């Protein structure tokens, strides 16, 4: 199409960026679907609908496939009716320049395969994370046989690629590299949906349209949905109608992004020559400096690179690059892709691994690493103790069968604890590498420890992290000394523990909605009741230990008990926009409360209004803190410790006072 100044020649395409990642809970996905995605998809079937492009990611497609198949079917129908075009990209939307070439290609191809399997659709183009451009992205797109890549318009105006509305092709040359295809870069303007809501579609688009209409070009918009949106006023229908009116008035023609290549000629080219002596994998990573940084996030990044290398090494011993892998390798790579997506996104945001996402990263890393368990850990990939929360407490990762340091993926990514040889041990960075395990074995009484009185003490194969030397804990001779130490340590630790079994003994019991009897010797009676007025939840537990010796252990409550009860009761709640702390307590906040039979806290949260929570126990025991969960703002009793008991009962009551 030739340039002219007639407004009707202006083309507009709209890419809606609406998806979530693996780190979000099932409930978050459901809210996202019910309040945003489904109403929006419905609006596309109005008589005055226009062409819309959707950018989805793997976790969103998987959730829809398992929980909302009708929505997935509706999206597929919209594609076949030419109302929707699905945009491709990474399965977990990892930032491609930060991960190995094989993983980048795998991310794109996995997205293609799953779209075909679950939607019956082949996605078009690549939507890279943050709409960033890098020479590696061009090469990945070429190998993955994508015709075009979307790029932030600002990158065009700030580089030699020129200015909008022209598109430019990257031409990756080199016969020895398999004859790479041309890839078009299509500029896109990032515009939040709120801009259209606050100022109106006409006003928001007017400046862009006037400029681009005069040049005979096209205007591409990446529209980001907000986390919270109220469609009660039919905001989606109104938006689609306004776009339709724009097209009807001949001010612009709404097209799919893939049509840009047919309607507009290339404005120029920029050669990307990869035919030199170095292979693409050997070229310098533009983020190489991240690998040298001495912080926890980048040590995780280094380990992900190592896991990727070992998966590639194991899978491709007798195969060519990118041949069909085994089922095990597919599962391992899928887990790795998700770890890469979460971690690289965090690195690009602020370079710091937020605690709430640590569990998801670690869980997927370990899932991927299980595939390569016959490989010995690389010395360069071992992780030392790092201050994750900024409070002096340290997290360790020690590869090896004897000790493994994980993050609990079931408690929102909070840190759990490490136990060694039937005894809970705080590991400082005094022990940081697998080769030092031999020194641990030589510590006095280590081998005989599990034969001593602590043999029934809690087991977890997951982690702890303060500064206490191993020797100090092993030198404790009495239950009382150990109890005081644990109490002192726990009251400053923002973590809960995961359930685990080691050598056949009960390790830990989570207080969750679907509690199971972990061992025949531990009898659990549970009852959850919800009042008719739906303003009071009561959870009653009775635990009875039938072993020959008193059970010594730690009993921790988690958010699941209250959250599942809330879900069961179908409580109505508005989403909270910021963290709310409980304002009043009848005890000193954050302190260990010695030997009490009940404790109560009151406060107010955006989620449920005024709240009160009360815990009653028998016999009396130690209790940590009642606080508010950071994501749901429901009061939670963090934990209690019990020693030498055979029967114990607990009652938790959550009351909504308003």
C-alpha positions as a printed Julia matrix, in Angstrom:
658×3 Matrix{Float64}:
   0.0     0.0    0.0
   1.35    3.38  -0.96
   1.53    6.23   1.51
  -1.04    8.99   1.19
  -2.65   11.47   3.49
  -6.19   10.12   3.43
  -7.25    9.16   6.9
  -9.12    6.1    5.76
  -5.77    4.57   4.82
  -4.64    4.5    8.43
  -4.64    1.01   9.91
  -4.95    0.3   13.61
  -4.31   -3.0   15.37
  -5.01   -3.74  19.02
  -3.11   -6.36  21.02
  -4.59   -7.05  24.44
  -2.01   -8.15  26.98
  -4.09  -10.17  29.43
  -2.64  -13.17  31.18
  -1.23  -14.44  34.45
   1.76  -16.6   35.39
   2.28  -19.75  37.42
   2.98  -17.81  40.61
  -0.64  -16.74  40.92
  -3.06  -18.85  42.92
  -6.01  -20.71  41.47
  -8.31  -18.13  43.05
  -6.4   -15.3   41.36
  -6.85  -17.02  38.02
 -10.55  -17.45  38.69
 -11.06  -13.78  39.57
  -9.04  -12.8   36.49
 -11.25  -15.02  34.34
 -14.62  -14.06  35.81
 -14.07  -10.32  36.04
 -11.85   -9.66  33.05
 -11.17  -12.29  30.42
 -14.6   -13.88  30.0
 -16.59  -10.6   29.87
 -14.09   -9.26  27.37
 -14.33  -12.34  25.14
 -18.12  -12.12  25.29
 -17.99   -8.52  24.09
 -16.25   -9.64  20.9
 -19.4   -11.42  19.72
 -21.49   -8.26  19.59
 -22.79   -7.27  16.14
 -20.49   -4.24  16.05
 -17.34   -6.1   17.06
 -13.9    -5.43  15.6
 -10.72   -7.39  15.06
  -8.81   -7.96  18.29
  -5.52   -9.74  19.05
  -4.95  -11.57  22.33
  -1.62  -12.29  23.94
  -1.92  -15.24  26.31
   0.74  -17.33  28.03
   1.05  -20.99  28.91
  -0.22  -20.89  32.52
  -3.31  -18.94  31.44
  -4.08  -21.39  28.64
  -3.53  -24.35  30.98
  -5.83  -22.88  33.62
  -8.55  -22.22  31.04
  -8.15  -25.73  29.66
  -8.61  -27.3   33.11
 -11.1   -24.88  34.68
 -12.9   -22.93  31.96
 -12.96  -25.04  28.78
 -16.0   -23.13  27.51
 -14.0   -19.9   27.5
 -11.19  -21.6   25.61
 -13.73  -22.93  23.11
 -15.21  -19.44  22.75
 -11.77  -17.98  22.02
 -11.18  -20.68  19.42
 -14.53  -19.93  17.77
 -13.7   -16.22  17.73
 -10.47  -17.0   15.88
 -12.27  -19.06  13.24
 -14.83  -16.27  12.82
 -11.89  -13.88  12.27
 -12.74  -11.78  15.3
  -9.57  -12.69  17.21
  -5.93  -13.39  16.38
  -3.79  -15.17  18.97
  -0.28  -13.78  19.41
   2.54  -16.22  20.12
   5.51  -15.88  22.42
   7.25  -17.69  25.23
   5.3   -20.35  27.09
   6.1   -18.63  30.4
   7.07  -15.29  28.81
  10.68  -15.45  29.92
  12.94  -12.58  28.91
  14.64  -14.37  26.03
  18.04  -12.61  26.06
  18.56  -13.87  29.61
  18.12  -17.57  28.89
  19.99  -20.05  26.65
  19.18  -20.15  22.93
  17.75  -23.67  23.08
  15.38  -22.65  25.89
  14.33  -19.52  24.01
  13.43  -21.59  20.96
  11.79  -24.19  23.17
   9.64  -21.55  24.86
   8.32  -20.34  21.5
   7.75  -23.83  20.1
   6.04  -25.06  23.26
   3.59  -22.17  23.0
   2.89  -23.09  19.37
   2.35  -26.77  20.16
   0.05  -26.14  23.11
  -2.02  -23.58  21.2
  -2.58  -26.18  18.49
  -3.42  -28.89  21.03
  -5.71  -26.88  23.28
  -7.1   -24.24  20.91
  -6.71  -25.78  17.49
  -4.93  -22.56  16.51
  -1.46  -21.69  15.33
  -0.41  -18.43  17.02
   1.06  -15.68  14.87
   4.14  -13.65  15.6
   6.11  -13.32  18.82
   5.29  -11.01  21.69
   8.57  -10.83  23.68
   8.56   -9.92  27.35
   8.5    -6.15  27.84
   8.41   -5.78  24.03
  12.19   -5.66  24.19
  14.41   -6.14  21.18
  17.74   -7.94  21.04
  19.63   -9.6   18.21
  19.06  -12.94  19.92
  15.28  -12.44  19.78
  15.51  -11.94  16.01
  17.46  -15.17  15.65
  15.07  -17.11  17.91
  12.12  -15.84  15.87
  13.82  -16.9   12.67
  14.63  -20.42  13.89
  11.13  -20.79  15.35
   9.75  -19.73  11.94
   7.91  -16.65  13.17
   7.27  -13.98  10.55
   7.24  -11.01  12.9
   8.13   -9.79  16.37
   6.46   -6.96  18.28
   8.77   -4.29  19.64
   8.19   -1.27  21.86
   7.87    1.75  19.6
  10.24    3.75  21.8
  13.05    1.4   20.79
  12.52    2.36  17.16
  12.75    6.07  17.78
  15.88    5.65  19.92
  17.84    3.47  17.52
  19.06    3.28  13.96
  15.92    1.37  13.05
  14.18    4.63  12.24
  10.85    6.0   13.37
   7.27    4.77  13.2
   5.19    3.89  11.33
   7.71    1.97   9.22
   8.59   -1.62   9.94
  12.06   -3.02   9.43
  13.3    -6.5    8.78
  16.15   -8.19  10.55
  17.99  -10.37   8.08
  20.02  -13.05   9.83
  22.45  -14.31   7.2
  24.74  -17.31   7.16
  24.53  -20.49   5.11
  26.28  -22.5    7.79
  23.51  -21.55  10.18
  20.76  -23.11   8.13
  19.64  -20.15   6.06
  17.82  -18.03   8.62
  14.58  -16.37   7.57
  13.79  -12.68   7.49
  11.92  -11.42  10.53
   9.83   -8.23  10.6
   9.84   -5.99  13.63
   6.48   -4.32  14.19
   6.39   -1.26  16.47
   3.73   -1.17  19.19
   2.72    1.56  21.61
   2.08    0.39  25.16
  -1.11    1.97  26.49
  -2.81    1.01  29.79
  -6.5     0.27  29.54
  -7.1     2.89  32.23
  -6.08    5.58  29.71
  -9.06    4.71  27.55
 -11.37    4.57  30.57
 -10.3     7.92  32.05
  -9.89   10.06  28.95
 -11.95    8.21  26.4
 -10.93    6.32  23.31
 -11.2     9.28  20.95
  -8.96   11.51  23.03
  -6.43    8.77  23.75
  -6.06    7.72  20.13
  -6.49   11.13  18.55
  -2.86   12.25  18.76
  -1.57    8.97  17.42
  -4.13    8.85  14.64
  -3.54   12.4   13.45
   0.22   11.87  13.26
   0.1     8.48  11.61
  -2.78    9.29   9.27
  -0.73   12.09   7.79
   2.09    9.67   7.06
  -0.18    6.96   5.7
   1.13    4.52   8.27
  -0.35    2.26  10.89
  -0.85    2.54  14.62
  -0.3    -0.5   16.8
  -1.4    -0.57  20.43
  -0.54   -3.01  23.2
  -3.31   -2.52  25.75
  -2.6    -3.78  29.24
  -5.5    -4.74  31.45
  -5.35   -3.66  35.09
  -5.31   -6.19  37.93
  -8.72   -4.98  39.05
 -11.52   -3.94  36.76
 -15.25   -3.46  37.18
 -17.26   -4.41  34.11
 -20.63   -3.72  35.74
 -21.1    -0.66  33.55
 -20.35   -2.59  30.37
 -16.96   -0.99  29.91
 -15.78   -3.68  27.48
 -18.86   -3.37  25.28
 -18.4     0.38  25.23
 -14.75    0.07  24.29
 -15.43   -2.28  21.39
 -18.3    -0.07  20.19
 -16.08    3.02  20.16
 -13.43    1.24  18.12
 -16.13    0.06  15.73
 -17.39    3.64  15.34
 -13.84    4.71  14.59
 -13.69    2.26  11.71
 -17.22    3.04  10.52
 -16.37    6.74  10.23
 -13.41    5.89   7.97
 -10.97    7.45  10.41
  -9.1     4.17  10.58
  -9.32    0.57   9.54
  -8.91   -2.04  12.28
  -6.71   -4.94  11.18
  -4.85   -7.89  12.65
  -1.11   -7.39  13.25
  -0.28  -10.12  10.75
  -1.97   -8.03   8.04
   0.61   -5.27   8.45
   3.09   -7.28   6.37
   0.55   -7.52   3.54
  -0.62   -3.92   3.58
   2.65   -2.07   4.11
   6.01   -2.27   2.47
   9.2    -2.62   4.44
  10.78    0.66   5.41
  14.29   -0.7    5.42
  16.45   -3.51   6.7
  19.14   -4.14   9.23
  21.43   -7.11   8.66
  22.18   -9.39  11.58
  25.11  -11.52  10.48
  25.65  -14.62  12.62
  27.99  -16.3   10.15
  31.15  -15.52  12.11
  33.43  -17.99  13.85
  31.4   -18.02  17.04
  28.11  -19.84  17.33
  25.1   -17.93  18.71
  25.45  -19.72  22.04
  29.04  -18.53  22.29
  28.27  -14.87  21.72
  28.45  -12.68  24.81
  25.28  -12.58  26.85
  24.23   -8.92  26.98
  23.41   -9.49  30.65
  26.68  -11.21  31.47
  27.24   -8.86  34.38
  24.28  -10.44  36.17
  26.18  -13.69  36.48
  28.95  -12.01  38.43
  26.67  -10.23  40.86
  26.87  -11.52  44.39
  23.22  -11.78  45.36
  20.68  -14.54  45.75
  18.66  -13.74  42.64
  21.65  -14.05  40.35
  22.86  -17.23  42.01
  19.46  -18.69  41.18
  19.95  -17.39  37.65
  23.32  -19.13  37.43
  21.8   -22.37  38.64
  19.01  -22.17  36.08
  21.62  -21.79  33.34
  23.45  -24.83  34.7
  20.27  -26.94  34.85
  19.45  -25.95  31.27
  22.93  -26.98  30.16
  22.63  -30.37  31.85
  19.16  -31.06  30.46
  20.46  -30.24  26.99
  23.52  -32.44  27.57
  21.5   -35.42  28.77
  18.71  -35.15  26.23
  20.9   -34.6   23.17
  23.76  -37.05  23.67
  22.82  -38.99  20.55
  20.52  -36.52  18.86
  20.8   -33.38  16.86
  19.79  -30.03  18.28
  16.01  -29.62  18.65
  15.09  -33.2   17.66
  12.03  -34.6   19.39
  12.93  -35.07  23.08
  11.72  -37.73  25.49
   8.6   -37.26  27.62
  10.79  -36.83  30.69
  12.82  -34.14  28.96
   9.64  -32.34  27.88
   8.4   -32.24  31.48
  11.8   -31.13  32.74
  12.03  -28.37  30.17
   8.47  -27.24  30.9
   9.36  -26.85  34.57
  12.59  -25.06  33.65
  10.74  -22.68  31.32
   8.49  -21.64  34.16
  11.37  -21.04  36.53
  13.04  -18.97  33.8
   9.91  -16.96  33.17
   9.36  -16.01  36.79
  12.99  -15.29  37.59
  13.85  -13.27  34.49
  10.71  -11.21  34.94
  11.79  -10.34  38.46
  15.31   -9.53  37.32
  13.96   -7.17  34.68
  11.59   -5.5   37.14
  13.93   -4.66  39.98
  16.66   -7.28  40.16
  15.41   -8.64  43.49
  13.72  -11.98  44.05
  10.62  -11.23  46.08
   9.98  -13.82  48.81
   6.43  -14.49  47.62
   7.79  -15.76  44.28
  10.77  -17.68  45.64
   8.72  -20.82  46.24
   7.5   -21.01  42.66
  11.0   -20.56  41.25
  12.53  -23.16  43.55
   9.76  -25.71  43.05
  10.15  -25.61  39.27
  13.95  -25.63  39.47
  13.91  -28.79  41.58
  11.32  -30.4   39.3
  13.61  -29.77  36.34
  16.71  -30.84  38.25
  15.19  -34.24  39.06
  15.63  -35.1   35.38
  19.39  -34.63  35.64
  19.89  -36.11  39.1
  22.68  -38.38  37.86
  24.82  -35.32  37.17
  27.14  -34.05  39.88
  26.59  -30.4   40.79
  28.99  -27.97  39.23
  31.13  -26.16  41.77
  30.37  -22.9   40.03
  26.65  -23.41  40.49
  26.54  -23.95  44.26
  24.67  -21.34  46.21
  25.92  -19.87  49.45
  23.86  -18.3   52.21
  22.18  -15.08  51.09
  20.11  -12.57  52.99
  16.75  -12.93  51.26
  14.55  -10.84  53.53
  17.11   -8.18  54.44
  16.89   -9.07  58.12
  20.14  -10.97  58.54
  18.58  -14.42  58.08
  20.16  -16.47  55.35
  18.94  -19.0   52.86
  21.11  -21.9   51.76
  21.05  -24.27  48.86
  23.18  -27.36  49.38
  23.07  -30.01  46.67
  23.33  -33.57  47.89
  21.14  -36.35  49.24
  21.91  -35.62  52.88
  20.91  -31.97  52.86
  18.59  -30.11  50.57
  17.46  -26.58  51.15
  14.15  -25.66  49.54
  11.46  -23.03  49.7
   7.96  -24.15  50.57
   5.87  -23.75  47.38
   2.64  -24.29  49.35
   2.92  -21.31  51.67
   3.24  -18.48  49.22
   6.97  -18.83  48.82
   7.79  -18.25  52.48
  10.89  -19.86  53.9
  10.59  -23.17  55.72
  13.19  -25.08  57.71
  16.08  -27.5   57.36
  16.46  -30.59  59.51
  19.41  -32.93  59.55
  19.52  -36.42  61.05
  16.29  -36.08  63.04
  17.35  -32.81  64.61
  16.36  -29.33  63.58
  19.53  -27.44  62.76
  20.22  -23.83  61.91
  22.82  -23.71  59.19
  24.89  -20.6   58.82
  26.96  -20.07  55.73
  29.58  -21.97  57.73
  28.3   -24.97  55.72
  27.63  -23.94  52.17
  29.04  -26.49  49.74
  28.51  -30.21  49.18
  32.19  -30.97  49.69
  31.84  -29.71  53.27
  29.28  -32.39  54.08
  32.14  -34.6   55.18
  33.01  -32.08  57.87
  29.4   -32.13  59.03
  29.56  -35.89  59.38
  32.62  -35.56  61.59
  30.95  -33.27  64.1
  30.73  -34.83  67.55
  27.81  -37.25  67.99
  26.42  -36.5   64.53
  26.26  -40.15  63.53
  24.67  -41.16  66.83
  22.27  -38.26  67.0
  19.27  -40.08  65.64
  19.67  -42.76  68.3
  19.29  -40.24  71.09
  16.23  -38.7   72.71
  15.51  -36.44  69.73
  14.61  -39.32  67.44
  10.95  -38.32  67.44
  11.67  -34.66  66.85
  10.34  -32.98  63.74
  11.71  -33.92  60.37
  11.69  -31.64  57.35
  13.8   -32.03  54.24
  13.41  -28.35  53.67
  15.49  -25.49  55.31
  16.42  -23.07  58.05
  18.76  -20.2   57.97
  20.04  -18.04  60.78
  23.56  -17.61  62.01
  23.74  -20.41  64.57
  26.73  -22.73  64.11
  25.87  -26.42  63.86
  28.1   -27.27  66.81
  26.14  -25.02  69.16
  22.89  -26.83  68.53
  24.46  -30.26  68.75
  25.98  -29.43  72.13
  22.59  -28.86  73.74
  21.97  -31.55  76.3
  18.42  -31.05  77.51
  14.93  -30.68  76.15
  14.59  -27.4   78.04
  17.7   -25.92  76.46
  16.57  -27.0   73.02
  13.06  -25.65  73.63
  14.34  -22.22  74.65
  16.62  -22.1   71.65
  13.83  -22.95  69.22
  11.47  -20.45  70.82
  14.09  -17.71  70.57
  14.82  -18.56  66.97
  11.22  -18.92  65.81
   9.91  -15.66  67.15
  12.07  -13.71  64.73
  11.49  -15.93  61.71
   8.73  -15.11  59.19
   8.27  -18.68  58.01
   6.08  -21.73  58.27
   7.04  -25.35  57.69
   6.11  -27.97  55.14
   5.09  -31.53  55.8
   7.63  -34.22  55.13
   8.58  -37.74  56.15
  12.1   -38.96  56.81
  12.95  -42.53  57.77
   9.32  -43.34  58.4
   8.67  -40.89  61.24
   6.08  -38.18  61.39
   7.72  -34.93  60.48
   5.04  -32.28  60.51
   1.33  -31.75  60.31
  -0.06  -28.81  58.4
  -3.3   -27.37  59.68
  -5.07  -27.26  56.34
  -8.6   -27.82  55.15
  -7.82  -31.3   53.84
  -5.62  -32.57  56.66
  -4.68  -36.25  56.46
  -3.52  -38.69  59.08
   0.2   -38.82  58.38
   0.83  -41.78  60.64
  -1.32  -44.41  62.32
   0.0   -43.3   65.71
  -1.24  -39.75  65.24
  -5.0   -39.47  65.32
  -6.55  -36.25  64.09
 -10.15  -35.2   64.51
 -11.11  -32.08  62.58
 -14.32  -30.13  62.29
 -14.94  -26.87  60.47
 -18.24  -25.08  61.06
 -19.61  -21.91  59.52
 -22.5   -20.08  61.15
 -25.68  -19.47  59.2
 -24.99  -15.75  59.11
 -21.64  -16.53  57.49
 -19.86  -14.25  59.89
 -18.12  -16.82  62.06
 -15.8   -19.67  61.11
 -14.78  -22.23  63.71
 -12.09  -24.82  63.18
 -11.68  -27.45  65.89
  -8.83  -29.92  66.02
  -8.01  -32.74  68.39
  -4.73  -34.57  68.06
  -3.91  -37.77  69.9
  -0.52  -39.47  69.83
  -0.64  -43.2   70.57
   3.09  -43.87  70.47
   4.98  -45.39  73.38
   6.85  -42.16  74.08
   5.41  -38.63  74.15
   5.49  -36.93  70.79
   7.89  -34.01  70.54
   7.03  -31.7   67.72
   6.04  -28.41  66.26
   2.47  -27.71  65.21
   2.09  -24.83  62.78
  -1.08  -23.31  61.38
  -1.18  -21.95  57.87
  -3.43  -19.64  55.91
  -5.11  -22.54  54.13
  -7.41  -23.35  57.04
  -9.09  -19.96  57.03
  -8.9   -19.38  53.31
 -10.47  -22.74  52.48
 -13.18  -22.11  55.03
 -13.86  -18.75  53.46
 -14.1   -20.38  50.07
 -16.36  -23.13  51.41
 -18.67  -20.56  52.93
 -18.8   -18.52  49.71
 -18.03  -15.32  51.51
 -18.42  -12.11  49.6
 -15.26  -10.03  49.65
 -13.81   -7.11  47.81
 -10.21   -7.26  46.67
  -7.71   -5.48  48.86
  -5.51   -2.9   47.19
  -2.85   -2.65  49.88
  -1.58   -4.44  52.93
  -3.62   -3.98  56.09
  -2.14   -4.69  59.49
  -4.2    -5.66  62.52
  -4.38   -2.49  64.57
  -5.01   -3.81  68.07
  -3.54   -6.71  69.99
  -3.85   -7.72  73.6
  -0.26   -8.92  73.66
   3.07   -7.57  72.5
   3.33   -7.93  68.76
   5.81  -10.44  67.41
   6.83  -11.8   70.8
   6.73  -15.39  71.9
   3.82  -15.89  74.29
   4.73  -18.4   76.97
   2.33  -21.1   78.14
  -1.11  -19.73  77.37
  -4.46  -21.38  76.83
  -6.01  -18.7   74.62
  -5.1   -15.63  72.64
  -7.19  -13.07  70.77
  -6.51  -10.31  68.26
  -8.82   -7.8   66.6
  -8.42   -5.47  63.69
  -9.76   -4.27  60.38
  -8.86   -5.25  56.83
 -10.02   -4.2   53.4
 -10.97   -7.78  52.64
 -13.62   -8.4   55.3
 -13.88   -5.24  57.38
 -13.63   -5.63  61.15
 -12.26   -8.98  62.24
 -11.37  -10.86  65.34
  -9.54  -14.14  65.66
  -9.22  -16.28  68.76
  -7.21  -19.42  69.46
  -7.9   -21.72  72.4
  -5.68  -24.67  73.21
  -5.55  -27.42  75.8
  -3.18  -28.08  77.45
  -1.54  -24.62  77.45
   1.39  -24.18  75.08
   3.62  -21.6   73.45
   2.14  -19.42  70.71
   3.9   -17.15  68.26
   2.01  -14.37  66.49
  -1.43  -13.69  65.17
  -0.96  -11.51  62.12
  -2.47  -10.72  58.74
  -1.59  -12.59  55.61
   0.02  -10.16  53.15
  -2.01  -11.19  50.12
  -5.43  -11.92  51.61
  -5.38   -9.95  54.87
  -7.01  -12.74  56.84
  -5.7   -13.05  60.42
  -3.57  -16.14  60.8
  -2.1   -17.85  63.83
   1.47  -18.53  62.75
   2.42  -21.32  65.08
   2.49  -23.11  68.4
   5.04  -25.51  69.85
   4.24  -28.56  71.89
   6.51  -30.78  73.93
   5.86  -34.09  75.63
   2.18  -34.36  74.93
  -0.1   -37.26  74.14
  -3.35  -35.4   73.56
  -3.91  -31.83  72.45
  -6.83  -29.84  71.11
  -7.11  -26.49  69.38
 -10.0   -24.26  68.43
  -9.64  -21.33  66.04
 -12.5   -18.88  65.58
 -12.53  -16.18  62.93
 -15.35  -13.69  63.33
 -16.38  -10.94  60.97
 -17.68   -8.2   63.21
 -19.17   -5.92  60.58
